[in-house]
Amino acid sequence: MSPRLSLYLQNFGQSGVDIERLARLAANADAAGIHRVVVSDHVVFGNDLDAYADPKLGGIEGGRQPTGPDGWWLEPLVVLTFIAARTERIRLGSSILLAALRRPAVLAKQLSTIDVMSNGRLDIGVGVGWQREEYTACDLDFDRRGAHLDETLGALTSLWAGRMEWTGPFAPEPVDIHQFPRPVQELPDGTPRIPLWIAGTSRTRTIDRVVRFGSGWIPWGSDIADPSHGIARLRQALADVGRDPNDLRIETRVGAPGFRTGQPDWDVFRREAERLHAAGVTDLRLDFIDVESSSLERDILERAVAAVASI
């Protein structure tokens, strides 16, 4: 099976975001046969951006935050709603959404509404993030961010299924409530569920989160370059609880010199795509493309789709 191809849309910028250009790229991706577009998330920034390079906090060793603390970051769910109205076929996703920063019942309503309005095209990638200041601004304990995310995911899946029965130290008392509309998409057993992609390194906590809630895994940290060990661990963990390991999707980025400026080295791109697919990656993600010409943009995307389809 050939891998699917996603595209990262840049919903941020140091001094602004060209919204119409972002919409044009999404429309070109839709027309070119790209499977999904994804956007990223930050609610606020503190001044310690070096924390992004600290794996102990959830960052990536050697990583660099792409804007300063005064950069523009458009809210991802609003952006995805905007893109849904400008496209017809392409799936819409986040990589990643800091889901625990939103109130769970409100987030469940927002996501199910986008899924209904896009006719079932939504995927949501979630993670804990790396920045203490975002949790402080939302009156949450950064040191318990994993527990906050687990409860948020429990709340989403519970509410979408028509219940309010999640558990944990932050959960409310069960009440008799109703929340409609429910998502268009469903699990094989008919339970309404938007696909959840869990971001993180292949440690026990992430694996448990994928097993409980995940349709897919977004490798992070050292797993980005070589996800094969993590994929093997995840597949075994899924098999251990009776889930089909072959149903798990894995997304990681693929690129080549010159991609961003419109002159990709296609031989390098194919080799990297083949390497990742052989390791078990099912969804390859292109990072940002920044060219002035719409026709060149479309040509690059079409050639990338064709290259991946030939694997």
SULLIN-V555501 format. One line per field, one symbol per residue. ss: DSSP state (~ for helix, > for strand, _ for the rest). phi: phi as a letter, one per 30 degrees, with the letter a starting at -180 (. if undefined). burial: + if it has 24 or more other C-alpha atoms within 12 Angstrom, else -. A space follows every 10 residues. Layout:
# SULLIN-V555501
ss: ???
phi: ???
burial: ???
This chain:
# SULLIN-V555501
ss: ___>>>>>__ _>>_____~~ ~~~~~~~~~~ ~~___>>>>_ ________~~ ~~~_~~~___ __________ _>>__~~~~~ ~~~~~~____ >>>>__>_~~ ~__~~~~~~~ ~~~~~~~___ _>>>>>____ _~~~~~~___ _~~~~~~~~~ ~~~~~~~~~~ __________ __________ _____>____ _>__>>>>>> ___~~~~~~~ ~~~__>>>>_ ~~~____~~~ ~~~~~~~~~~ ____~~~_>> >>>>______ _____~~~~~ ~~~~~~~~__ __>>>>____ ___~~~~~~~ ~~~~~~~~~_ _
phi: .ddcccbdcd cbadblbddd ddddddddde ddjddacbbc bbcbbcccdd ddccedcjdc eidbddbddc ddbddddddd dddedcbbcd dbbbabcddd dcdedddedd dddddddcii ccbbcbacib cedddddchb dedcddddde dddddedddd djbbbdbkdc dddebdbbbb ddeddbdedj ddadeccccl ddcedddedd ddbdcabcdb iddddbdddd dddddddddd ciddddddcb cbdbaaeidd cjbddddddd dddddddddj dcbccddecb bdddddeddd dddddddddd d
burial: --++++++++ ++-------- ++++++++++ ++++++++++ ++++++--++ ++----++++ ----+---+- -++++++-++ ++++-+++++ ++++++++++ +++++-++++ ++++++++++ ++++++++++ +++++----+ -+--++++++ ++++++++++ ++++++---- +-------+- -++++----- -+++++++++ ++---+++++ ++++++++++ ++++++++-+ +-+++-++-- ----+--+++ ++++++--++ -+++-+--++ -++++++-++ ++++++++++ +--+-+++++ +-+++-+++- +
